[in-house]
């Protein structure tokens, strides 16, 4: 049925495609954003256009329909069955209030949408009605029930003024007087009157708060400003807290309590309306701790960039999209396909779909998303690149119907720029793409959050976690492959598929689904919050939940900024630097900060203000004075909420660990392990929450007390150890504390056997634990032997947990991962530590360093070890200070714009020799260029700026004259510099053969050796051939490795991954090989 | 006492293994795989119609789920334990010292079949990952299973190549002596042992009977590792002239010993992994400047490794052992002879080259392809002497010989050209009880 068959195509909708309104979302400021349902929906005209479009693509549709979700059972259809589902995403929209469910309301109202999956794999969209946004203010003394209605009227009036163009009938729905208590400070009274202000829409909470903050004129009371409570709680989170829903748990809606929606708005199989009071939230235990079979889509796109430019959606087409769909809990993907622009040869096990136009590719992908209906969308850098690119590209091609990727029918995806800033993660610019009902899980973001790595390229992350190298095709080659034939596009497709496959592998390998769902369950926030928001919302969610049980409310204190001053951090005991060749026992406090908070009942609600301390007359035995001078009541007067949360977290962790031991099913194990990890992280983040000065509810009295106790404990431990373990007390040696960190103390008991040190360590831990308030506990875990202590927070040692064999080499704060060091430094440091600690061969280590330095000076060092890389984040002009990598990128652009690095690329460079006085940034050079032209590197730079500091740091505790011995010895005397082949003068030089033996110029008639060296022919030949032999071995190993990485034996290696450790080496091997062979050929005359 | 030494006609077939003017110009290894696949596929395609007349022949791309067909391609073995050069660079240095396993196989290893169009994972019992290695080209009968694997039902190797006819039996006994692993200059080489061997071959030893046997020796082959160059000394470091001349001394010693043989009968010397030759296969002949004494004789021939030649129309193929040693690291067999047999059936001397065995990056050919079946196939530098006659389906007969390391065993192998029987000559000077 083509209704509009004869009509001309409707012009593109007048409404601009997804508006990009840049907005600053500071991590710590939570703002609701109301989205009006009809705003995002397409008009009926447009919808029919799309429908027609779908008909046109019938063929594709049948292909896609293979992958739809399992059909609904009859009892679901007739609604005779309760719907039980695991929710993954909760949001809200503004719609008309539901007439049947809420006969007494009218006008716009917030509708909560819960998206989830049943255990049969059906998708669910549950529209929850009747939950209203609200917050509290403290009821001013003297305000009675009558005053409330007048207050209501005044507030309503002010709200109407502030929101003039809103057509909401009633802004403030009602004001109730309730009995609550503020969480702040110890109070003797149990409760006091509060006003609960219920407003019509979630955004009105902020606007109402603003009015009350600034002050409002009240009859009889005058101008009054109010401190608001819980006015910064996101609406969806408010709903979850009030309904006891935690992220990723199971929800049941009993039969008869839900109505199928009249006109389904979503693509979900089960869509219904219900009242919020009818929801049953199941705690994640037993049957309900399992995971539903979510559909996880992993995808990657390829764009054909122009030479010399990073792909831009305004110019460069999307040429391929690879997809992989996996059901949660299964190890094989359900669907593997790739959509290509122009023909592409088939790939085994992969559904290849080729299209003639880009429009078709994009629309095919949209249809694919709709049919497959993924619950979670994953990929690498999809949030910042792939998704926004697709959407902007479609907007550029004027495909208005493309961005309907969410679960809501005809609702466009929204893109906005955000800045995510957090103390812990730093400031990052990002794009936020709202795909309604689907959770986005960008593996790049996860990696950056959860792991400290030297590089976050997919290549190096996969190499690190999966031991899988991936071929890296430079984006300038991508266009060539695209413009080739079906075979070359197939090559590209294989590459694209791998990029879609690796994120899924990472997700599986690192158990992210389990860990994040469990984190959501433990902290109670939706899964999407875990990635898009900082740490504090997790603690806030737990605090709000606990406070609600206790009838407490949280004030919305003005952000204090950093003016409140900082407090003394966790100082450490001074490190007695040295190389310890006797076992060092390490005594650790188990969860020190949480234990301190529990032991001393530190909380918002137990803190006594200085005035109160004087006024309230609390008996001294009922309070604790902390070392930082604060007063907190003990738990017999008031049990703190934070200690209670911590207690629950730690008990739950113990239980999870115990269950983990019992569990047999690997999936159950994964859940439990994820849970115990989430519990541990959560417990540790509570302290940080109280100390975050721009946080939600900072309370420096708590955090400074915690650290002051911590310091005291370390000092106390040191004193006890050194007092008790002495020869006077009958021990063999006097114990000595050589170092103490935040939560551990290193003790040298003087004994030389690991086992004895372990026994003494255990004894000390037990003895000292006895002197602490519970649950603070000192544990003995490990022995370092030998131990190289460089300075505070910098050490290395062999790690022993059992007396017979060490577990590993442990290092902290030593240059092994920093990116702006060249590989040489990392290898040198590692190998030296290895020699010193494991081989116990200090002379060997010294010799090793000397050889390396001599190799460097004699130009024998492998170039790949000298490459330094830095990310190019903006173009040259934007940098204020000249930097080596920026200057180089500029120079490379002049040489060849096509292969020069662009913004966003990492720029590898080496420092080369240049005229005296040249600045370091002028001496940077492209390693490939250096290799090709024999440009001499600057060994002095590497010696002074790269190697010397880290090496001296290691050797100073060991050697007396480390610097003199290592950096200025006889091994630094001879220097050899290669002659550049591109310098001017050499072009005019006539090449004359020299003797291979003694480098003397050869007279005519001699080709290889001078007459003087003739007698040493055999040995000199051996030398030449041995060089060839070594290079051949290297050449073979390097190039077969690349062949292996790219996953094809019959095709040439194209990879240009500069992150790859053998990239330069392989290039060099090729060049050296040719040279060595020509040397060898000189013998065949 | 004039005893005449027997003579043989000799034809070298080493031309294919000479690298000559070919150089490294940035070519990669894909070309040799491609050349090999092309060569082998033409061959296999000619056999397939006899092997499975009723099944279609597909490419990896043309596979359809459930449809039984024959495909031909290069095998790639995914090996968990295979040492990887990347690890030497990027991985944290392992604390536990790396023990060099002699075999890198693991139960999780699996095979993948690849042609120019794509690759597919193989499953099914008929094809065992422990038997095949990366680089084999085979034909497979099977079908694509639902999971995208190719379920193998039957495997076809190329089989033994055709053989030139064995020369009509003469009544005369003529012997070829095969020696390997002299390792002159190494700590366990024993000069006396070697001198005894020379004296035996040249007829300076024993009574008349023994001398008459010696006179029937027509040819000697040194199958690699004749000297030992301390490779450690060579790794890029500048050598002290003292070390250099020490190294040259063992070569001089070898030259003196070889010239004693060359004075009385023809000898072939092949390079091996420890000789002063290049590393990659095919190893090029040892330079004559190393042998100023013996190379003066026209009986002295410096050859390639692999080495291929004909003596009185009996065809020999031999290597200094690298091909078989490498197979032993990456696959499994009951003995070394079985590995040798497999290389013949695969028609390829060194299937693991270039993957794990160094090899020159050929661009247009694969010299390791065995076109014609040898009558004698020997491999040097093995742990012990082993031999067997292999019979081919078309009547081919091949004498397989593992030549032991002489410096360790004191054993050389005597092969009778008349009937290809062989036995050992033992010059051990130390006997353990």
HADDOCK unambig.tbl for C-alpha pairs under 7 A between the chains (distance, minus, plus):
assign (segid A and resid 346 and name CA) (segid B and resid 61 and name CA) 5.74 0.50 0.50
assign (segid A and resid 347 and name CA) (segid B and resid 61 and name CA) 6.11 0.50 0.50
assign (segid A and resid 347 and name CA) (segid B and resid 118 and name CA) 6.73 0.50 0.50
assign (segid A and resid 348 and name CA) (segid B and resid 61 and name CA) 6.16 0.50 0.50
assign (segid A and resid 348 and name CA) (segid B and resid 120 and name CA) 6.51 0.50 0.50
assign (segid A and resid 348 and name CA) (segid B and resid 148 and name CA) 6.41 0.50 0.50
assign (segid A and resid 349 and name CA) (segid B and resid 148 and name CA) 4.47 0.50 0.50
assign (segid A and resid 808 and name CA) (segid B and resid 95 and name CA) 6.56 0.50 0.50
assign (segid A and resid 809 and name CA) (segid B and resid 95 and name CA) 6.94 0.50 0.50
assign (segid A and resid 1017 and name CA) (segid B and resid 289 and name CA) 6.74 0.50 0.50
assign (segid A and resid 1018 and name CA) (segid B and resid 248 and name CA) 6.20 0.50 0.50
assign (segid A and resid 1018 and name CA) (segid B and resid 289 and name CA) 6.10 0.50 0.50
assign (segid A and resid 1018 and name CA) (segid B and resid 290 and name CA) 4.86 0.50 0.50
assign (segid A and resid 1019 and name CA) (segid B and resid 244 and name CA) 5.88 0.50 0.50
assign (segid A and resid 1019 and name CA) (segid B and resid 245 and name CA) 6.46 0.50 0.50
assign (segid A and resid 1019 and name CA) (segid B and resid 247 and name CA) 6.89 0.50 0.50
assign (segid A and resid 1019 and name CA) (segid B and resid 248 and name CA) 5.06 0.50 0.50
assign (segid A and resid 1022 and name CA) (segid B and resid 276 and name CA) 5.52 0.50 0.50
assign (segid A and resid 1025 and name CA) (segid B and resid 276 and name CA) 6.38 0.50 0.50
assign (segid A and resid 1025 and name CA) (segid B and resid 277 and name CA) 5.90 0.50 0.50
assign (segid A and resid 1025 and name CA) (segid B and resid 278 and name CA) 6.02 0.50 0.50
assign (segid A and resid 1026 and name CA) (segid B and resid 234 and name CA) 6.37 0.50 0.50
assign (segid A and resid 1026 and name CA) (segid B and resid 276 and name CA) 6.66 0.50 0.50
assign (segid A and resid 1026 and name CA) (segid B and resid 278 and name CA) 6.97 0.50 0.50
assign (segid A and resid 1027 and name CA) (segid B and resid 236 and name CA) 6.87 0.50 0.50
assign (segid A and resid 1028 and name CA) (segid B and resid 278 and name CA) 6.14 0.50 0.50
assign (segid A and resid 1029 and name CA) (segid B and resid 278 and name CA) 4.48 0.50 0.50
assign (segid A and resid 1029 and name CA) (segid B and resid 279 and name CA) 4.47 0.50 0.50
assign (segid A and resid 1032 and name CA) (segid B and resid 279 and name CA) 6.08 0.50 0.50
assign (segid A and resid 1032 and name CA) (segid B and resid 280 and name CA) 6.04 0.50 0.50
assign (segid A and resid 1033 and name CA) (segid B and resid 279 and name CA) 6.36 0.50 0.50
assign (segid A and resid 1033 and name CA) (segid B and resid 280 and name CA) 6.81 0.50 0.50
assign (segid A and resid 1033 and name CA) (segid B and resid 358 and name CA) 6.03 0.50 0.50
assign (segid A and resid 1036 and name CA) (segid B and resid 354 and name CA) 6.81 0.50 0.50
assign (segid A and resid 1036 and name CA) (segid B and resid 358 and name CA) 5.27 0.50 0.50
assign (segid A and resid 1036 and name CA) (segid B and resid 359 and name CA) 6.80 0.50 0.50
assign (segid A and resid 1037 and name CA) (segid B and resid 85 and name CA) 6.80 0.50 0.50
assign (segid A and resid 1038 and name CA) (segid B and resid 85 and name CA) 6.95 0.50 0.50
assign (segid A and resid 1040 and name CA) (segid B and resid 354 and name CA) 6.93 0.50 0.50
assign (segid A and resid 1040 and name CA) (segid B and resid 355 and name CA) 5.61 0.50 0.50
assign (segid A and resid 1049 and name CA) (segid B and resid 30 and name CA) 5.54 0.50 0.50
assign (segid A and resid 1049 and name CA) (segid B and resid 33 and name CA) 6.53 0.50 0.50
assign (segid A and resid 1050 and name CA) (segid B and resid 30 and name CA) 4.57 0.50 0.50
assign (segid A and resid 1050 and name CA) (segid B and resid 31 and name CA) 6.80 0.50 0.50
assign (segid A and resid 1050 and name CA) (segid B and resid 33 and name CA) 5.83 0.50 0.50
assign (segid A and resid 1050 and name CA) (segid B and resid 34 and name CA) 5.42 0.50 0.50
assign (segid A and resid 1050 and name CA) (segid B and resid 116 and name CA) 5.79 0.50 0.50
assign (segid A and resid 1051 and name CA) (segid B and resid 30 and name CA) 5.27 0.50 0.50
assign (segid A and resid 1052 and name CA) (segid B and resid 28 and name CA) 6.51 0.50 0.50
assign (segid A and resid 1052 and name CA) (segid B and resid 30 and name CA) 5.50 0.50 0.50
assign (segid A and resid 1061 and name CA) (segid B and resid 86 and name CA) 6.65 0.50 0.50
assign (segid A and resid 1061 and name CA) (segid B and resid 89 and name CA) 6.17 0.50 0.50
assign (segid A and resid 1061 and name CA) (segid B and resid 90 and name CA) 6.44 0.50 0.50
assign (segid A and resid 1062 and name CA) (segid B and resid 86 and name CA) 6.79 0.50 0.50
assign (segid A and resid 1070 and name CA) (segid B and resid 26 and name CA) 6.11 0.50 0.50
assign (segid A and resid 1073 and name CA) (segid B and resid 24 and name CA) 6.60 0.50 0.50
assign (segid A and resid 1074 and name CA) (segid B and resid 23 and name CA) 6.56 0.50 0.50
assign (segid A and resid 1074 and name CA) (segid B and resid 24 and name CA) 4.97 0.50 0.50
assign (segid A and resid 1074 and name CA) (segid B and resid 25 and name CA) 6.83 0.50 0.50
